[in-house]
Amino acid sequence: MSRFRPIDRDTDYLLPPSIQDWVPASHLARYIVDGVEGLDL
């Protein structure tokens, strides 16, 4: 049994270049981020 995972060199990337590409403009996560950024921490 191998302890290493096989490498797929044909995979371009595992995550998007920017999370903004995956989260729609009207998603709740964007509203929460805007609210947290507005807090005086």
Secondary structure as the mmCIF struct_conf table of DSSP 4:
data_model
#
loop_
_struct_conf.conf_type_id
_struct_conf.id
_struct_conf.beg_label_comp_id
_struct_conf.beg_label_asym_id
_struct_conf.beg_label_seq_id
_struct_conf.end_label_comp_id
_struct_conf.end_label_asym_id
_struct_conf.end_label_seq_id
BEND BEND1 ARG A 3 PHE A 4
HELX_LH_PP_P HELX_LH_PP_P1 ARG A 5 ILE A 7
TURN_TY1_P TURN_TY1_P1 ARG A 9 ASP A 10
BEND BEND2 LEU A 14 LEU A 15
BEND BEND3 PRO A 17 PRO A 17
HELX_RH_3T_P HELX_RH_3T_P1 ILE A 19 ASP A 21
TURN_TY1_P TURN_TY1_P2 TRP A 22 TRP A 22
BEND BEND4 VAL A 23 VAL A 23
TURN_TY1_P TURN_TY1_P3 ALA A 25 SER A 26
HELX_RH_AL_P HELX_RH_AL_P1 LEU A 28 GLU A 37
TURN_TY1_P TURN_TY1_P4 GLY A 38 GLY A 38
BEND BEND5 LEU A 39 LEU A 39
#
